[in-house]
Amino acid sequence: MTASTNRIYYSVRHQKFLYIPGLQTTVMEPPQCLVSQKSSDSGLHIQLHPLVLLTISDQITRHAARQQHGPIIGGLLGQQNGREITLEHAFECPVTCGLNDDIILPAAWFGERLQQFKDVHKDPALDLVGWWSTAPSNGPNDAHLPLHRQILQDYNESAVFLAFHPSQLQDSSSNGGKLPLTVYESVHEGETAPDASKDMQVDGEQPVLNIRFRELPYSVETGESEMIGIDTIKTEQTESNKQTSQIELSQEEEELIASLSTRLNAVRTLETRVSLIKSYLSSLSEADFSSDRSKDNTSATKLSHPILRNVNSLLSHLSILSPSEQSTFATEVLSQSNDVLLISLLGQLGNNVKAMRELGRKSAVVQTARHVATARKDPTVLQRSFNEEFYGQAGRGGGPMYS
């Protein structure tokens, strides 16, 4: 298989890396987990910055959206101050195949890209502190070893490995909000041989040391510039949501909403207390009310006569809150409802009469305008119309002298 720095290669042997088409995890063969059974005793603590998380999320999202195949690899830049290691930046890396089809980094490309990042991040000076990739939830396996050895030998002998677990994304609710990643340090541990093999060990022979990964504690640290950027993104998202869903309310509507909210809270409180009284009464067994109950019979809820008297007093006040005769109350409500409907009908009738008067006025104006227009064309028409109208009315009202 030819090597190239412009492509990410993939082979059957390296399917121990998580293959992510749409973030679906597939492991072709059972890998050998390299996580040590011992806890870390180095005292290292990792400070993880949000920019690293954003870069990893972006790279995995693009990898899944483009339906690419092969391992996802990236470098980690940061600082190491004593026992504290900061992971401040991350960048994507292509991979190639080395001897025995091992996944490794292209040395020329990676060295040039690392130097470019060092030139950019001079204050404070950042260096390669580790690398990241996807891994199963149980930790890194033997497919991650060649690349990790390359970084330890050529760039940083104390490099850490950040493993992202895509399988934990599908059941994130069970993780309790924990990030789906783990940070490991590498140590050399000897193989624990059985007693029979120890007896056969040659004197002076050095035990075989293998690389094992131990989990390191980490915390998310946010710098000032990162905090400003995150707040800006959050503010813009909040403002865009407000612009799409915000409705301006008048002062009266706000007061009405506040009043209804207060009443709703009062009703909920009342419901809670009534439910408490109901549960108390339900828990009282029939043996508590009988005079011949046995001494061995003990109730989980103790009978309290003061509480029962208070409940009885509360029930006696319900007749004051509700009318004694429901029919009278219903008749009164119906009468008030009819009055309201009658007033509404009278208002509609008045509006209709007003509209009819307005229509008659406009009709008279139109009729007068037509007569004026006709008179301008033929003045005798207006005089004849006036005579017919006047003498006709006078003849009908004044007798034969006008006929």
Backbone hydrogen bonds, N-H to C=O, Kabsch-Sander energy under -0.5 kcal/mol:
donor,donor_aa,acceptor,acceptor_aa,energy
9,Y,7,R,-0.6
9,Y,95,V,-0.7
14,H,11,S,-0.6
15,Q,12,V,-1.4
16,K,13,R,-0.5
17,F,14,H,-1.4
19,Y,17,F,-0.5
19,Y,26,T,-0.9
20,I,18,L,-0.5
22,G,20,I,-0.8
25,T,23,L,-0.5
28,M,15,Q,-0.8
28,M,26,T,-0.6
33,C,31,P,-0.7
34,L,140,P,-2.5
36,S,213,F,-3.2
40,S,215,E,-0.6
45,H,83,R,-2.5
46,I,217,P,-2.2
47,Q,85,I,-2.9
48,L,46,I,-0.6
48,L,219,S,-3.0
49,H,87,L,-2.2
52,V,49,H,-1.0
53,L,49,H,-1.0
54,L,50,P,-2.4
55,T,51,L,-2.2
56,I,52,V,-2.4
57,S,53,L,-2.5
58,D,54,L,-2.4
59,Q,55,T,-2.5
60,I,56,I,-2.4
61,T,57,S,-2.2
62,R,58,D,-2.4
63,H,59,Q,-2.1
64,A,60,I,-2.2
65,A,61,T,-2.6
66,R,62,R,-2.1
67,Q,64,A,-0.8
68,Q,63,H,-2.2
73,I,71,P,-0.6
73,I,93,C,-0.6
74,G,132,W,-1.8
75,G,91,F,-2.3
76,L,130,G,-2.4
77,L,89,H,-2.9
78,G,127,D,-2.4
79,Q,86,T,-0.7
81,N,84,E,-2.6
82,G,80,Q,-0.6
84,E,81,N,-1.7
85,I,45,H,-2.5
86,T,79,Q,-3.0
87,L,47,Q,-3.0
88,E,77,L,-2.2
88,E,86,T,-0.7
89,H,77,L,-1.9
91,F,75,G,-1.7
93,C,73,I,-2.0
96,T,104,I,-2.7
98,G,102,D,-3.1
101,D,98,G,-1.3
102,D,99,L,-1.4
104,I,96,T,-2.5
104,I,102,D,-0.5
107,A,105,L,-0.7
110,F,106,P,-2.7
111,G,107,A,-2.5
112,E,108,A,-2.0
113,R,109,W,-2.6
114,L,110,F,-2.5
115,Q,111,G,-1.9
116,Q,112,E,-1.9
117,F,113,R,-2.0
118,K,114,L,-2.0
119,D,115,Q,-2.2
120,V,116,Q,-1.7
121,H,117,F,-2.7
122,K,120,V,-1.2
123,D,124,P,-0.6
126,L,121,H,-1.8
127,D,78,G,-2.4
129,V,76,L,-2.2
129,V,127,D,-0.5
130,G,76,L,-1.1
131,W,160,V,-1.8
132,W,74,G,-2.7
133,S,162,L,-1.8
134,T,72,I,-0.7
135,A,164,F,-2.3
139,G,136,P,-1.5
142,D,32,Q,-0.7
144,H,141,N,-1.7
145,L,142,D,-0.5
148,H,144,H,-1.9
149,R,145,L,-3.0
150,Q,146,P,-2.0
151,I,147,L,-2.0
152,L,148,H,-2.4
153,Q,149,R,-2.4
154,D,150,Q,-2.4
155,Y,151,I,-2.0
156,N,151,I,-2.7
159,A,156,N,-1.2
160,V,129,V,-2.2
161,F,184,Y,-2.6
162,L,131,W,-2.5
163,A,161,F,-0.7
163,A,182,T,-3.3
164,F,133,S,-2.5
164,F,162,L,-0.5
165,H,180,P,-2.9
168,Q,165,H,-1.1
169,L,166,P,-1.6
170,Q,166,P,-0.5
172,S,169,L,-0.9
174,S,171,D,-0.8
175,N,172,S,-0.9
176,G,173,S,-0.9
177,G,172,S,-1.0
178,K,175,N,-0.7
181,L,179,L,-2.0
182,T,163,A,-2.3
183,V,216,L,-0.5
184,Y,161,F,-3.1
185,E,214,R,-2.6
187,V,212,R,-2.8
189,E,187,V,-0.6
189,E,210,N,-3.0
191,E,208,V,-1.3
193,A,191,E,-1.2
198,K,194,P,-1.7
199,D,195,D,-1.8
200,M,196,A,-0.9
201,Q,198,K,-1.1
205,E,202,V,-1.8
210,N,189,E,-3.2
212,R,187,V,-3.1
213,F,34,L,-2.5
214,R,185,E,-2.8
216,L,183,V,-3.1
219,S,46,I,-2.1
221,E,48,L,-2.4
221,E,219,S,-0.6
227,M,223,G,-2.5
228,I,224,E,-2.1
229,G,225,S,-2.3
230,I,226,E,-2.7
231,D,227,M,-2.5
232,T,228,I,-2.3
233,I,229,G,-2.4
234,K,230,I,-2.5
235,T,231,D,-2.7
236,E,232,T,-2.7
237,Q,233,I,-2.2
238,T,234,K,-2.2
239,E,235,T,-2.8
240,S,236,E,-2.3
241,N,237,Q,-1.9
242,K,238,T,-2.1
243,Q,239,E,-2.3
244,T,240,S,-1.4
245,S,241,N,-1.7
246,Q,242,K,-2.7
254,E,250,S,-2.2
255,E,251,Q,-2.3
256,L,252,E,-2.3
257,I,253,E,-2.6
258,A,254,E,-2.4
259,S,255,E,-2.4
260,L,256,L,-2.6
261,S,257,I,-2.5
262,T,258,A,-2.1
263,R,259,S,-2.2
264,L,260,L,-2.5
265,N,261,S,-2.4
266,A,262,T,-2.1
267,V,263,R,-2.6
268,R,264,L,-2.4
269,T,265,N,-2.3
270,L,266,A,-2.5
271,E,267,V,-2.6
272,T,268,R,-2.3
273,R,269,T,-2.2
274,V,270,L,-2.6
275,S,271,E,-2.3
276,L,272,T,-1.9
277,I,273,R,-2.3
278,K,274,V,-2.6
279,S,275,S,-2.5
280,Y,276,L,-2.0
281,L,277,I,-2.5
282,S,278,K,-2.2
283,S,279,S,-1.6
284,L,280,Y,-0.9
288,D,285,S,-1.1
289,F,286,E,-0.8
290,S,286,E,-0.7
293,R,290,S,-0.6
298,T,296,D,-0.8
302,K,300,A,-0.5
305,H,303,L,-0.5
308,L,304,S,-1.7
309,R,305,H,-2.4
310,N,306,P,-2.1
311,V,307,I,-2.2
312,N,308,L,-2.3
313,S,309,R,-2.4
314,L,310,N,-2.2
315,L,311,V,-2.2
316,S,312,N,-1.8
317,H,313,S,-1.1
318,L,315,L,-0.9
319,S,316,S,-0.6
320,I,317,H,-0.7
321,L,317,H,-1.3
322,S,318,L,-1.8
326,Q,324,S,-0.7
329,F,325,E,-1.6
330,A,326,Q,-2.4
331,T,327,S,-2.4
332,E,328,T,-2.3
333,V,329,F,-2.3
334,L,330,A,-2.3
335,S,331,T,-2.3
336,Q,332,E,-2.3
337,S,333,V,-2.3
338,N,334,L,-2.4
339,D,335,S,-2.2
340,V,336,Q,-2.1
341,L,337,S,-2.2
342,L,338,N,-2.6
343,I,339,D,-2.4
344,S,340,V,-1.9
345,L,341,L,-2.3
346,L,342,L,-2.5
347,G,343,I,-2.1
348,Q,344,S,-2.1
349,L,345,L,-2.4
350,G,346,L,-2.5
351,N,347,G,-2.0
352,N,348,Q,-2.0
353,V,349,L,-2.3
354,K,350,G,-2.2
355,A,351,N,-2.0
356,M,352,N,-2.2
357,R,353,V,-2.3
358,E,354,K,-2.0
359,L,355,A,-2.1
360,G,356,M,-2.4
361,R,357,R,-2.2
362,K,358,E,-2.2
363,S,359,L,-2.2
364,A,360,G,-2.2
365,V,361,R,-2.0
366,V,362,K,-2.1
367,Q,363,S,-2.3
368,T,364,A,-2.3
369,A,365,V,-2.1
370,R,366,V,-1.8
371,H,367,Q,-1.9
372,V,368,T,-2.3
373,A,369,A,-2.1
374,T,370,R,-2.1
375,A,371,H,-2.3
376,R,372,V,-1.8
377,K,373,A,-1.0
378,D,374,T,-2.2
381,V,378,D,-1.1
382,L,378,D,-0.8
383,Q,379,P,-1.6
384,R,380,T,-2.8
385,S,381,V,-2.4
386,F,382,L,-2.2
387,N,383,Q,-2.7
388,E,384,R,-2.6
389,E,385,S,-2.1
390,F,386,F,-3.2
391,Y,387,N,-2.7
392,G,387,N,-0.6
392,G,388,E,-1.3
393,Q,389,E,-1.6
394,A,390,F,-2.5
395,G,391,Y,-3.1
396,R,392,G,-2.0
397,G,393,Q,-1.4
398,G,394,A,-3.4
399,G,395,G,-1.0
402,Y,399,G,-1.0
403,S,400,P,-1.0
